[in-house]
Amino acid sequence: MTAFEDTWHWDINTEGLYQEMVTSADMPPQVSSMIAALRNFIGTNPMMAYLVNMSVRLVELHRVLKPSGSLYLHCDPTASHYLKVVLDAIFGFENYRNEIVWKRQSAHSDARYKFSDVADIIFFYVKSGKALFTPQYTEHDPEYIKKFYRYDDMDGRGPYRLADMASPNPRPNMMYEWKGYGYPSKGWRYQRDTMQKLDEDGRIYYPIKTDGSPDYTKRLALKRYLSEQEGSIVTNIWDDIQPLHGATAERLGYPTQKPQALLERIISASSNPGDVVLDPFCGCGTAVAAAQALGRRWIGIDITHLSIALIKYRIEDAFPEAKFEVLGEPQSVQDARYLAENSRHQFEWWALSLVRARPAGGDGGKTGKKGADRGIDGIINFIDGAKGAPKQIIVQVKSGHVSSAHIRDLVGTLERTKAAIGVYLTLEEPTAPMRKEAAEAGFYHSDLWNRDYPRVQIYTIEELLSGAAVQMPPTSANVTFQRAQRQKSEDSTRQPDLFG
Ligand SMILES: C[S@@+](CC[C@H](N)C(=O)[O-])C[C@H]1O[C@@H](n2cnc3c(N)ncnc32)[C@H](O)[C@@H]1O
């Protein structure tokens, strides 16, 4: 929230976007008039600011989509109905496909005053009639199998159910007797030669009496083997994908994280291996991970360095072989300075990602508010000691002026929090007294590795960009972030050239 407080407020940028949308000749007229009508109805407020900001992006997403492409959009019900109207204007009514209901959990506490909200809605639109779509199947429900697949000839072909062999429409040429069994009133579904093949393949069920002789009073049926069925077809109600609960291994600690299975279903239905998947608000990168797992190429966009760092670790951890490029991160001290001037939070998240530290939350006491995390911007965990006890490294980030008082404070914070090591990351060069102050803090001794590490370490952004790393005990299991579990890509692990 701290990072976005301006994003969805009506400001001069939003006004500019609005004017562009209603006046630009490049904007489809139905989109311009819909946006103008919405502003007329909704007014000039944060909701409209959100809709304007989303609409310009949706227009661009529609523009870059291939004729065979699809768009899936999830938004909560506060604004989703407005977005659907906008999507109709951008994609055309005829290109609306579904509202997918993802039933994510069982009833919770709001059930006392209204029907409990347990569903998320995902809109599915396509670019054109050429959109790719592969129906998806799930395994049959065990109850369903028990109820219908009741037969088994014990011939190794497994259980089967009986299916009708009667023609749905009257077909006089299909009215013939088969092996003494009479035809259904509208005739058979199959010609004689097909019937012959089915018979040879043992696929016809011949009713018998208890003594084993043919029962000609009963109807022939087709055997449908369970092993040959694709499962149940997936409809627009998805209640078989569990949300991420507390301790799931998949969970990375990102508030809106979606299960990977949800994104895999979407990607499998609307793309082929090798196709490009774009998530323009990729958060902790679930769509990106799902695309990688399914052998698709991918592009993820997010506005925060926090997300970018998280996705980098996620892909590196889950797909060690995957090749990808991160664009838009500072590459030089000058870039870093530019980022720091624009947003201290973004700079801080990015600097922390250089040492793989987790943001501590809060603002490290920079606004003068006293709190438990005063003097701590980030945390790196590691394991030391015989019992696998987690130890902490606290990280402080400075984009402005530096002084030896900061190092004294860091030593004080180390003592107060009993952390093992303190790391000071700075954009500016540290002074000689600061280096001296840091050296005087001595060493942290690791019993496990029987080694000493400087207790207070100072790194400039320049040093980190040239590859400097925090001196700390080696960690096989990095416990700083919830690590993504290793996965296998279906295709190669290489991201082929995106547009090659
Ligand atoms: C609800 S989260 C996405 C969650 C994601 N689908 C997942 O499963 O993790 C929305 C994301 O959009 C990002 N975001 C907000 N404004 C943005 C913008 N203007 N451009 C790109 N990303 C933005 C936020 O940083 C946030 O990570």
The ligand as an SDF file (V2000), in Angstrom:
LIG
                    3D

 27 29  0  0  0  0  0  0  0  0999 V2000
   -3.0070   -8.6830   -7.1320 C   0  0  0  0  0  0  0  0  0  0  0  0
   -1.3120   -8.6160   -7.4860 S   0  0  0  0  0  0  0  0  0  0  0  0
   -1.0680   -9.8490   -8.7070 C   0  0  0  0  0  0  0  0  0  0  0  0
   -1.0400  -11.1990   -8.1180 C   0  0  0  0  0  0  0  0  0  0  0  0
   -0.5130  -12.2770   -9.0260 C   0  0  0  0  0  0  0  0  0  0  0  0
   -1.4570  -12.6150  -10.0620 N   0  0  0  0  0  0  0  0  0  0  0  0
   -0.1360  -13.4780   -8.1750 C   0  0  0  0  0  0  0  0  0  0  0  0
   -0.7550  -14.5290   -8.1980 O   0  0  0  0  0  0  0  0  0  0  0  0
    0.8340  -13.3310   -7.4440 O   0  0  0  0  0  0  0  0  0  0  0  0
   -1.2010   -7.1570   -8.4090 C   0  0  0  0  0  0  0  0  0  0  0  0
    0.2090   -6.7860   -8.7700 C   0  0  0  0  0  0  0  0  0  0  0  0
    0.1580   -5.6970   -9.6790 O   0  0  0  0  0  0  0  0  0  0  0  0
    1.2750   -4.8610   -9.4600 C   0  0  0  0  0  0  0  0  0  0  0  0
    0.9830   -3.5600  -10.0210 N   0  0  0  0  0  0  0  0  0  0  0  0
    0.2480   -2.5520   -9.5080 C   0  0  0  0  0  0  0  0  0  0  0  0
    0.2080   -1.5170  -10.3580 N   0  0  0  0  0  0  0  0  0  0  0  0
    0.8960   -1.8780  -11.4460 C   0  0  0  0  0  0  0  0  0  0  0  0
    1.1900   -1.2550  -12.6800 C   0  0  0  0  0  0  0  0  0  0  0  0
    0.7670   -0.0420  -12.9370 N   0  0  0  0  0  0  0  0  0  0  0  0
    1.9210   -1.9290  -13.5810 N   0  0  0  0  0  0  0  0  0  0  0  0
    2.3690   -3.1780  -13.3170 C   0  0  0  0  0  0  0  0  0  0  0  0
    2.1240   -3.8200  -12.1670 N   0  0  0  0  0  0  0  0  0  0  0  0
    1.4060   -3.1760  -11.2470 C   0  0  0  0  0  0  0  0  0  0  0  0
    1.4710   -4.9000   -7.9680 C   0  0  0  0  0  0  0  0  0  0  0  0
    2.8250   -4.6360   -7.6360 O   0  0  0  0  0  0  0  0  0  0  0  0
    1.0480   -6.3210   -7.5970 C   0  0  0  0  0  0  0  0  0  0  0  0
    2.1710   -7.1470   -7.4870 O   0  0  0  0  0  0  0  0  0  0  0  0
  1  2  1  0
  2  3  1  0
  2 10  1  0
  3  4  1  0
  4  5  1  0
  5  6  1  0
  5  7  1  0
  7  8  2  0
  7  9  1  0
 10 11  1  0
 11 12  1  0
 11 26  1  0
 12 13  1  0
 13 14  1  0
 13 24  1  0
 14 15  1  0
 14 23  1  0
 15 16  2  0
 16 17  1  0
 17 18  1  0
 17 23  2  0
 18 19  1  0
 18 20  2  0
 20 21  1  0
 21 22  2  0
 22 23  1  0
 24 25  1  0
 24 26  1  0
 26 27  1  0
M  CHG  2   2   1   9  -1
M  END
$$$$
